[in-house]
Each structure stands twice: as C-alpha cells, then as structure tokens.
C-alpha cells in the first residue's frame, strides 16, 4: 500500500509508569497487590460535571448513556484516603517531577516555568473522583530515529488510573502511580515509522533505570488519519510488536468506511427515523436471544443492503461498528438482515420482519432486543452511527482488540474535559533546577560501550544493556568480575534455567553478585553456576549452595583425579596423542561436577599428557 498516496499521518502518546518510591499525590508505595489481599471495598456513583466554561465534555456525555454507573473499589493496607477521594491530595511527588524533567531533557524539550495540576474528566470508573490529575511539564522536543526526525509536542506527569479487576470492579493499588505521558506530533507516515518511534521512546524511558517494567506498565495510544478520513485515537496498545499492524488495520478500516460512504451517496441511501416494535413477530422464534427478550425494536436503513455486513477490518464489519454504539446502552448487540437468516432466525421470519419494517430488497433492517428502556436507547445509538456512515470516518476513541483490529469506545474528548485542580499548589521550575537535571547514558550507547570496552559480542551487549539487571552487570564488573562471565550469567544462564521452569525472579541481585564473586575468587567453577542458582531458587543460601554443589577442590586433588583418568586410558592416549585432550576434558569435567574451573582443568590435563607422551 502506498501510504504516501493515501496521506497517512500518525502520532503516538506513550504512557509509562515511573518507578518512584511513592505515588504522585500521596505517600503510598507504588506496588501492585494481589486482589485477595484487599482489606476493604466501597462504591461510588459517577456522573459528568460541567467545565469551568459551563460545557460538558462529549466523551463524558457518551459515558452518561450507561445505565448503571455505580462502581466498586478494592482498598488495601497500602492505599489511603487520597485514593478513596476522601482526603485532599498531598503536594506533587518531587522524585516523579525530577524524573519527568530528565525525560524532557533527553528529548531536547523546553520546560514550562510553572507546573499546574489540571483535572481531566473521566467517568468510566477508572478513578474514584471522576477525574484524573495531570500536569504539563515540558514542550517542543525532537528525537532523530526516523528520516527527518519526529517532534515531541509535550510531556505530562499524571496519575495512573485504577486497575479494572472485572466489569465495574476496580483495584486501587495502581491508582496514583506516577505516569509520564509523551505525545509526539503526527510526523509518522508509515506503520513501520510508528513502531520505530515507539521503540525509540521506550529505549529513552528505560535508559533512566527508573521506569516500571512488565506487561501493562507502558501503553501506547496511536492517533491515525488518512486523506478524506478523520483522526482516530486507538487506546492501550501494550504490545510493541503489534503497533504497526494496528496502524495498517486502521488505515484499511478508514479506506473501507470511505468506500461505503461513497456507495451510500451513489445509491441515494438514507436512514429512516421510524422505529418498529416487532416483539410479537418473534414470539415463537427458535432464536434464544429474541425469544426471551421483553422488547424487540427495529429500524430500516434505506439503500444499506449488503453494506452493513461488509467487512472493514479482519473480523469487523460496518454492523460491528453500529453494534458498538448500541452496546453503550447495555444491550448485548444487534441483528441485521445482511446476516440473517442465522442465529436461529428463519427465512420466513426475516421476510415478515422486512414486511413489518416496510423494507425493500435494497434496504437493511436492524433489530435490537432487551428491556424497552435499553432497546429504545440502543435504537437511538444505531440511528446515530448509521447517519455517521454518510460522513465516512467519525472522529473516535477506540480500543484495540486481539490481533490489532479495534472497537469503538467513545467520541474524542474536547476542551471541556479539562479544568483546574485547586487542591494542589503549582510548582516552579527555575533555571537552576533545570540546569541541575542530569541526562543518563542511553541504552544504545551502553550497548556500544559494552562491545568496545568489554569485548562482548554485539548480541550479548545489546541483551545485557536492555536487561532490567543491567545495573547489576555494571556493579559486578566494577567489583572485578570478568564482563563476559557477568553478562552470560546474568542474561544467558538465568534465561536458560527460567526455561527449565525455575522462578529466576526470586534470585536477588545480591545473590547473583555473591555467586559471581565466588566464581571469580576460585571458590566455585563457572560450570557449577546453573546448579548453584537452582539451589538458591529452592531456598538455599549462596554459601550453602556453593559448599554443597561445588565444594572447593585443591590443585593437588584435581591433579590426582586427572592422573587417574589418564592411567585408565593409556592405550587411547598412545593412539591419539594430544588429540586425546578434548575427549579427556569431557571425562574430567564430568568427574569434577563443576567443582573446578574448566580453564584450570585444561592446563593441568595438558601438562600431564605432555609428561606421558
């Protein structure tokens, strides 16, 4: 696909949890908890409020269509009344602000003179207060990872939302963790560039060594538009490997919606406002959904036949888009005549439905079944989305589905979403403070340095530079451990025993450093490291594991073992000469079971062979 020809523009918003000691507006730790450890729960009813200018945000207005907006929150011994929205917030966390300024400086940005906290209206249950606190920290930066570079519009510091447990139940442990929000300009012109920029910003974030790691700690929102389409924001892309596919699928969706728009206009199609109650029509139906419904309503879309069932993304049709809108009212979904007869609905029932809705062959009939209140609400949403089909691509916020397709969430928010937070004082950023911010070494620079300075091969250098245990590697090398031994143990050996099913997360940095030091001091052979680490994972101390698995062996004892091995294989040695060195190494290594270093064994073995030959 020629993305230049279709005018693709894409920008990214990256949300990264910061690894600070305390939350952004209270002194609670930034640790996630098991929901089974909760020690209380409470409920909140959320509704939209007017902004300071008297308007109501359109995205919040859409959320108000939800029939039940009572949410349940789990609390813990590590959360407090600030998360419960029962106590004013504490002053902004200075550690989080300093870290955000570091990121701003790494992206050549200009800090604001004074950081003000704003409230951003959110009534989907993800915050007990109905708003999220956010602050603009810096503007106008640049990164150079794609041709021509990518501009960074802003970086904000905000509080993380509560974590959804299921349905309308949320956990408060995540609420308030500091979150850096980095927004790029729409400078990316291909799906590959979107992935490249997201990857580079991720590298910058990890270079600080102070960001949370793991699934869910970083999320990308992607803003996409094409010529003739509209700006669409896709929320919560967690997997970097899927981000280019998400862009490709959104481009495909917009192209298909534009094609449907053109076809509707050519057909002279229209949306009838007339609503038909067809409950009695399905009284004896075999469709379990329609049979149990208290109310079934239908509408006619003139000239829409064949287009509602048209696929616009893998696994998604125009009917899916309309259904997403209807679900806002609490219904499970809808049926349309492009897909019927099916789902227990017979051809005779479809014929009767079309007659009741006065539909011709070129028309499509959509029906929805639920309580009368929900069905009427859903019909209104169906009509709304059907009319938007004549515009082509509506501006929307969407959520990512498996494999990279997307579904409607709500309209894009507007300016009425924001209003000032009056409980938190503004924070000055003067020149002295800004000048004191230090830029850390980029991981890509570390990777290069590890190759040049320590002689690591490129793949290992990259793996250890990007590893969460990179600081341990640098500490070990600084204490005299050979770089290759440290890197291979910390990255390769841990990965190998993890694949065997061992929980390597339970091995502390202190334990790893002790093992490496034991090897370097000759107290254990490096060949014994995997078994020592497995013993540590199983609960032994490093000292006990070394003594049990690789007890110290003297040179005299080792020489004795080697002499014994040689004496038992004199015929083989006489036949092979020094070529016997390799096979005999394997025999001695097996005999010693990791108690002696391979290099030492090789030296003594070679010496004894020369004596014999």
C-alpha positions in Angstrom: 0.0 0.0 0.0 1.3 3.5 -0.9 0.9 5.3 2.4 2.2 8.5 1.0 -0.6 8.5 -1.6 -3.3 7.9 0.9 -1.9 10.6 3.2 -1.3 8.6 6.3 -0.5 10.7 9.4 0.2 9.1 12.7 1.3 10.3 16.1 1.8 8.4 19.4 1.0 9.0 23.1 3.1 6.9 25.3 2.1 6.3 28.9 4.9 5.0 31.1 4.6 4.2 34.9 7.6 5.7 36.8 9.4 3.6 39.4 9.2 6.0 42.2 9.1 5.2 45.9 5.8 6.9 46.5 2.7 7.7 44.5 2.2 11.1 42.8 -0.1 12.7 45.3 0.2 10.6 48.5 2.9 8.7 50.3 1.6 5.2 49.5 4.1 2.8 47.8 3.9 2.2 44.1 3.3 -1.6 44.4 0.6 -3.7 42.8 -1.2 -6.1 45.1 -3.0 -9.4 44.8 -6.7 -8.7 45.0 -7.0 -11.4 47.5 -5.0 -9.2 49.9 -7.7 -6.4 49.9 -8.9 -5.3 53.3 -12.0 -3.4 52.3 -14.2 -2.1 49.5 -16.6 0.7 48.8 -18.8 2.0 46.0 -19.0 5.3 44.1 -21.6 6.7 41.7 -20.0 8.8 39.0 -21.6 11.4 36.7 -20.3 14.1 34.3 -19.9 17.7 35.5 -19.7 21.0 33.7 -16.3 22.5 32.9 -15.4 25.9 34.2 -16.8 27.4 31.0 -20.1 25.6 31.5 -19.8 22.9 28.9 -20.0 19.1 29.3 -17.3 17.0 27.5 -18.8 15.0 24.7 -16.9 11.8 25.7 -18.3 12.1 29.2 -21.7 12.7 27.8 -21.5 9.4 26.0 -20.4 7.6 29.1 -23.6 9.0 30.8 -25.6 6.8 28.5 -24.5 3.9 30.5 -27.5 2.8 32.7 -25.5 1.8 35.8 -22.5 3.9 36.7 -22.0 2.6 40.3 -18.5 1.2 40.6 -16.9 -0.9 43.3 -13.3 -0.2 44.5 -10.9 -2.6 46.4 -8.7 -1.0 49.0 -5.5 -2.3 50.7 -3.2 -1.7 53.7 -1.0 0.1 51.1 -3.7 2.6 49.9 -5.0 5.6 51.7 -7.9 8.1 51.8 -6.4 10.0 48.9 -7.1 7.1 46.6 -10.5 6.8 48.1 -11.1 10.5 47.3 -11.9 11.2 50.9 -8.8 13.3 51.6 -7.1 16.2 49.6 -4.0 15.2 47.6 -0.5 15.8 49.1 1.9 18.1 47.2 3.3 16.7 43.9 6.0 14.0 44.3 9.3 15.7 43.6 11.0 12.5 42.6 8.4 11.9 39.9 8.7 15.5 38.7 12.5 15.3 38.5 12.3 12.1 36.5 9.9 13.7 34.1 12.2 16.6 33.6 15.1 14.2 32.9 13.0 12.6 30.1 12.2 16.1 28.8 15.8 17.0 28.7 16.7 13.7 26.9 14.2 14.7 24.2 15.5 18.3 23.8 12.4 19.8 25.3 11.7 23.2 26.9 10.2 23.0 30.4 7.3 25.2 31.5 8.1 27.8 34.1 5.4 26.6 36.5 3.7 23.2 36.6 0.0 23.4 37.2 -2.2 20.4 38.0 -5.4 20.0 36.0 -8.4 17.7 36.4 -9.3 15.6 33.3 -12.8 14.3 33.4 -13.0 10.5 33.4 -16.3 8.8 34.5 -15.6 5.3 33.2 -14.9 4.2 36.8 -11.1 4.2 36.5 -10.9 7.0 39.1 -12.8 7.4 42.4 -13.0 11.2 41.9 -14.3 11.1 38.3 -11.2 12.9 37.1 -7.5 12.2 36.5 -4.9 14.7 37.7 -2.5 15.7 35.0 0.2 18.4 34.6 2.0 19.8 31.6 5.8 19.7 32.3 7.6 20.5 29.0 7.0 21.2 25.3 8.6 21.1 21.8 11.2 18.4 21.7 12.8 16.3 18.9 14.1 12.8 18.5 16.0 11.6 15.5 15.1 8.0 14.9 13.2 8.3 11.6 14.1 10.3 8.5 13.6 14.0 9.2 13.1 13.3 12.9 9.9 13.2 15.0 8.7 16.2 17.0 7.7 15.7 20.6 4.8 18.0 21.3 4.6 17.6 25.1 5.3 15.6 28.2 2.9 15.5 31.0 3.1 14.0 34.5 -0.2 12.4 35.6 -1.6 9.8 38.0 -2.2 6.3 36.8 -5.8 5.0 36.8 -7.3 2.3 39.0 -6.9 -1.2 37.6 -10.1 -2.9 36.4 -10.5 -6.3 38.1 -13.6 -7.3 36.1 -16.8 -5.5 35.0 -17.3 -2.4 37.2 -14.9 -3.5 39.9 -11.6 -1.7 40.2 -8.5 -2.1 42.3 -6.9 1.0 44.0 -3.3 -0.3 44.2 -2.5 1.1 40.8 -4.3 4.4 41.2 -1.9 7.3 41.7 1.3 5.7 40.4 3.2 8.5 38.6 2.8 8.2 34.8 4.8 10.1 32.2 2.7 10.9 29.1 4.8 11.7 26.0 2.9 13.0 22.9 4.5 13.2 19.5 3.4 15.3 16.6 1.7 13.4 13.7 5.1 13.1 11.9 5.0 9.3 11.1 4.0 8.4 7.5 4.2 4.6 7.6 3.2 1.9 10.1 6.9 1.0 10.3 7.8 4.5 11.4 5.2 4.4 14.2 6.8 1.2 15.5 10.3 2.8 15.2 9.4 5.9 17.1 7.6 4.0 19.8 10.5 1.7 20.2 13.0 4.6 20.5 11.0 6.4 23.1 10.7 3.2 25.0 14.5 3.0 24.9 14.8 6.5 26.3 12.4 5.7 29.1 14.3 2.6 30.1 17.6 4.4 29.9 16.6 6.3 33.1 16.6 3.0 35.0 13.6 4.4 36.9 10.5 3.1 35.0 8.3 0.2 35.8 8.9 -2.9 33.6 6.5 -5.6 32.6 3.1 -6.0 30.8 0.8 -3.1 31.4 3.4 -0.7 32.7 3.7 1.0 29.3 0.8 1.7 26.9 0.8 3.4 23.6 -2.2 5.3 22.2 -1.9 5.8 18.4 -3.6 8.7 16.6 -4.2 7.9 12.9 -5.8 9.7 10.0 -5.7 9.5 6.2 -6.7 11.8 3.4 -10.5 12.0 3.4 -10.7 10.2 6.8 -10.6 11.5 10.3 -8.4 11.5 13.4 -9.0 8.3 15.4 -7.3 7.5 18.7 -6.6 3.9 19.4 -6.1 3.3 23.2 -3.9 1.0 25.1 -1.7 -0.8 22.6 0.5 -2.7 25.0 2.5 -4.9 22.6 5.1 -3.0 20.6 5.2 -5.9 18.1 1.5 -5.2 17.2 1.7 -1.4 16.8 2.4 -1.4 13.1 -0.3 -3.9 12.4 -2.8 -1.7 14.4 -1.9 1.2 12.0 -2.3 -1.0 8.9 -5.7 -2.2 10.1 -6.9 1.3 10.9 -5.9 2.5 7.5 -7.9 -0.4 6.0 -10.9 0.5 8.1 -10.9 4.1 7.1 -10.5 3.3 3.4 -13.4 0.9 3.6 -15.6 3.4 5.5 -14.9 6.0 2.9 -15.8 3.4 0.2 -19.1 2.7 2.0 -19.8 6.4 2.3 -19.3 6.9 -1.5 -21.5 3.9 -2.3 -24.3 5.1 0.0 -24.2 8.5 -1.6 -24.3 7.0 -5.1 -27.3 4.8 -4.1 -29.1 7.8 -2.6 -29.4 5.9 0.6 -31.0 7.3 3.8 -31.7 6.4 7.4 -35.4 6.2 8.4 -36.3 7.6 11.8 -39.3 5.3 12.0 -39.0 2.7 14.8 -40.9 -0.6 14.6 -41.8 -2.7 17.6 -41.6 -6.3 16.3 -41.7 -8.2 19.6 -44.8 -10.3 18.7 -43.2 -11.2 15.4 -40.6 -13.3 17.2 -42.9 -14.7 19.9 -42.4 -18.3 18.7 -38.9 -17.9 17.3 -36.1 -20.5 17.8 -33.6 -17.7 18.5 -32.9 -18.0 22.2 -31.9 -14.3 22.4 -35.1 -12.9 20.7 -37.4 -15.4 22.4 -36.6 -14.2 25.9 -36.5 -10.5 25.1 -39.1 -8.3 26.7 -39.0 -5.8 23.8 -37.7 -6.0 20.2 -37.3 -2.9 18.2 -36.3 -2.5 14.5 -35.2 0.3 12.2 -34.9 0.5 8.4 -31.8 1.7 6.6 -32.8 2.6 3.1 -30.3 1.5 0.5 -27.9 -0.1 3.0 -28.4 -3.7 1.8 -25.0 -5.5 1.6 -23.1 -2.7 3.2 -23.9 -3.3 6.9 -22.4 -6.8 6.5 -19.3 -5.6 4.6 -16.0 -6.4 6.3 -14.0 -3.3 7.0 -11.2 -4.9 9.1 -10.4 -8.5 9.7 -13.3 -9.8 11.8 -15.1 -6.5 11.8 -18.0 -5.1 9.7 -20.0 -1.9 9.5 -22.6 -3.8 11.6 -19.9 -4.3 14.3 -19.4 -0.5 14.4 -23.1 0.1 14.8 -23.3 -2.6 17.4 -20.5 -0.9 19.4 -22.6 2.2 19.7 -25.7 0.2 20.7 -23.8 -1.6 23.5 -23.3 1.7 25.2 -26.9 1.3 26.3 -26.3 -2.1 27.9 -27.7 -4.3 25.2 -25.7 -7.4 24.2 -25.6 -6.5 20.5 -27.9 -6.4 17.4 -29.1 -8.4 14.4 -29.3 -7.1 10.8 -30.8 -8.5 7.7 -27.4 -8.7 5.9 -26.5 -11.6 8.2 -30.0 -13.2 8.5 -31.3 -15.8 8.4 -28.9 -17.1 11.0 -28.7 -17.4 14.8 -32.0 -19.3 15.0 -33.9 -16.7 12.9 -35.6 -18.3 9.9 -36.0 -17.0 6.3 -39.8 -16.7 7.0 -39.1 -14.5 10.0 -36.7 -12.3 8.0 -39.4 -11.9 5.3 -42.0 -11.0 7.9 -39.6 -8.6 9.5 -38.9 -6.8 6.3 -42.6 -6.5 5.6 -43.2 -5.1 9.0 -40.4 -2.5 8.6 -41.6 -1.7 5.0 -38.1 -2.7 3.7 -37.3 -3.3 0.0 -34.6 -5.5 -1.4 -32.1 -2.6 -1.3 -32.7 -1.9 2.4 -31.3 -3.3 5.6 -33.2 -3.8 8.8 -31.5 -3.7 12.2 -33.2 -5.1 15.3 -32.3 -5.0 18.9 -33.7 -6.9 21.8 -33.7 -6.2 25.5 -35.9 -4.3 28.1 -37.9 -1.5 26.5 -35.7 1.2 28.1 -32.4 -0.3 26.9 -33.8 -1.2 23.4 -35.0 2.4 22.9 -31.7 3.8 24.0 -29.9 1.4 21.6 -32.1 2.3 18.7 -31.1 5.9 19.2 -27.4 4.9 19.1 -28.0 2.7 16.0 -29.6 5.6 14.1 -26.7 7.9 15.2 -24.0 5.7 14.0 -25.9 4.8 10.8 -26.1 8.5 9.9 -22.4 8.9 10.5 -21.8 6.4 7.7 -22.6 9.2 5.3 -19.6 11.2 6.7 -17.3 8.2 6.2 -14.9 8.1 9.2 -16.2 9.6 12.5 -13.7 11.0 15.0 -13.5 8.4 17.8 -11.5 6.9 20.6 -11.2 3.2 20.0 -9.8 0.2 21.9 -7.5 -2.4 20.5 -8.8 -6.0 20.1 -6.8 -9.1 19.7 -4.6 -9.3 16.6 -4.8 -5.5 16.0 -8.4 -4.7 15.0 -10.3 -2.1 17.0 -13.7 -1.3 18.5 -15.5 2.0 19.3 -15.1 3.3 22.9 -16.4 6.9 22.9 -16.1 10.2 20.9 -12.8 12.1 21.0 -12.8 14.3 24.1 -12.8 18.1 23.7 -11.6 21.1 25.6 -14.5 20.8 28.1 -12.7 17.8 29.6 -10.1 19.9 31.5 -10.5 22.1 34.5 -8.1 23.3 37.2 -7.2 21.3 40.3 -7.5 23.7 43.2 -6.1 21.4 45.9 -2.5 21.2 44.7 -0.2 24.2 44.6 1.8 25.0 41.4 5.5 24.1 41.3 8.1 26.4 39.9 10.8 25.1 37.5 13.6 27.7 37.6 16.7 27.7 35.5 18.9 26.4 38.3 16.6 23.4 38.8 16.5 22.7 35.0 20.3 23.0 34.7 20.8 20.6 37.6 18.9 17.8 35.7 21.4 15.2 34.6 20.9 13.1 31.4 21.7 9.4 31.8 23.6 7.3 29.2 21.3 5.9 26.6 20.9 2.1 26.4 22.1 2.2 22.8 25.3 4.0 23.9 25.7 1.4 26.7 25.4 -1.4 24.1 28.1 0.2 22.0 30.4 0.8 25.0 29.9 -2.8 26.3 31.2 -4.1 22.9 34.1 -1.7 22.6 35.2 -1.6 26.3 34.4 -5.1 27.5 34.7 -7.0 24.2 31.2 -8.5 24.5 29.7 -9.8 21.2 27.1 -7.4 19.8 24.1 -9.6 20.6 25.1 -10.2 24.2 26.0 -6.5 24.6 22.5 -5.5 23.5 20.8 -8.0 25.6 22.6 -7.1 28.8 22.3 -3.3 28.1 18.5 -3.6 27.7 18.1 -6.1 30.6 16.5 -5.0 33.8 19.6 -6.3 35.6 22.0 -4.1 33.6 22.9 -2.1 36.8 23.9 -5.3 38.4 26.1 -6.2 35.5 27.9 -2.8 35.8 28.3 -3.2 39.5 29.7 -6.8 39.1 32.3 -5.6 36.5 33.2 -2.7 38.7 34.0 -5.2 41.5 36.3 -7.2 39.3 34.1 -9.9 37.8 35.0 -10.6 34.2 32.5 -8.9 31.9 31.8 -11.9 29.8 31.2 -14.1 32.9 28.9 -11.5 34.4 26.9 -10.9 31.2 26.5 -14.5 30.4 25.4 -15.4 33.9 23.0 -12.5 34.3 21.4 -12.8 30.9 22.0 -16.2 29.3 22.2 -18.5 32.4 19.2 -17.0 34.1 17.2 -17.3 30.9 18.2 -21.0 30.4 17.1 -22.0 33.9 14.0 -20.0 33.6 13.1 -22.1 30.5 13.5 -25.2 32.7 10.7 -23.8 34.9 12.7 -22.1 37.7 11.5 -18.8 39.1 14.5 -16.6 38.4 12.8 -13.5 39.8 13.4 -14.9 43.3 17.2 -14.6 42.8 18.2 -11.3 44.2 20.9 -9.1 42.8 22.9 -9.7 46.0 22.7 -13.4 45.5 23.8 -13.1 41.9 26.7 -10.9 42.9 27.8 -13.4 45.6 27.8 -16.3 43.1 29.8 -14.3 40.5 32.3 -13.3 43.2 32.6 -16.9 44.4 33.5 -18.0 40.8 35.9 -15.1 40.4 37.7 -16.0 43.6 38.0 -19.6 42.7 35.6 -20.9 45.3 33.3 -22.3 42.6 33.7 -23.2 38.9 31.6 -21.3 36.4 30.3 -24.7 35.2 28.6 -25.1 38.5 26.7 -21.7 38.3 23.4 -23.1 36.9 23.2 -25.7 39.7 24.1 -23.2 42.4 21.4 -20.8 41.2 18.8 -23.5 41.1 19.7 -24.4 44.7 19.3 -20.7 45.7 15.9 -20.6 44.0 15.0 -23.7 46.0 15.8 -21.8 49.2 19.4 -22.4 50.0 21.8 -19.6 50.8 24.6 -18.9 48.3 27.2 -20.1 50.7 25.4 -23.4 51.4 24.7 -23.9 47.7 28.4 -23.4 46.8 29.6 -25.8 49.6 27.1 -28.5 48.6 27.3 -28.3 44.8 30.8 -27.1 44.2 33.0 -27.5 47.3 36.4 -26.1 47.0 39.0 -28.5 45.5 42.7 -28.2 45.8 45.1 -28.4 42.8 46.6 -31.5 44.3 43.2 -33.2 44.5 42.4 -32.1 40.9 45.8 -33.4 39.6 45.1 -36.7 41.3 41.8 -37.1 39.5 43.4 -36.2 36.2 46.2 -38.7 36.7 43.7 -41.4 37.5 41.7 -40.6 34.3 44.9 -40.7 32.2 46.1 -44.0 33.7 42.8 -45.7 32.8 43.1 -44.7 29.2 46.8 -45.1 28.3 46.0 -47.1 25.1 43.7 -44.4 23.8 46.2 -41.7 24.6 49.0 -43.5 22.9 46.9 -43.9 19.8 45.5 -40.3 19.7 48.4 -38.3 21.1 47.5 -34.7 22.1 44.2 -35.2 20.2 43.1 -37.0 23.3 42.9 -33.7 25.2 39.4 -32.8 24.1 37.7 -36.2 24.9 39.6 -36.4 28.3 38.4 -32.9 29.2 34.9 -34.1 29.0 35.6 -37.1 31.2 37.4 -34.9 33.9 34.7 -32.2 33.8 32.1 -34.9 34.4 34.2 -36.4 37.2 34.6 -33.0 38.9 30.9 -32.0 38.5 31.5 -28.3 38.4 33.9 -28.2 41.3 36.9 -27.0 39.2 37.2 -24.3 36.6 37.5 -25.7 33.0 40.5 -23.5 32.3 42.4 -24.9 35.3 41.5 -28.5 34.3 42.7 -27.9 30.8 46.0 -26.6 31.9 46.7 -29.4 34.3 45.5 -32.1 31.8 47.6 -30.7 29.1 50.7 -30.7 31.4 50.1 -34.4 32.4 49.5 -35.5 28.9 52.8 -34.0 27.7 54.6 -35.8 30.6 53.2 -39.1 29.4 53.8 -38.6 25.7 
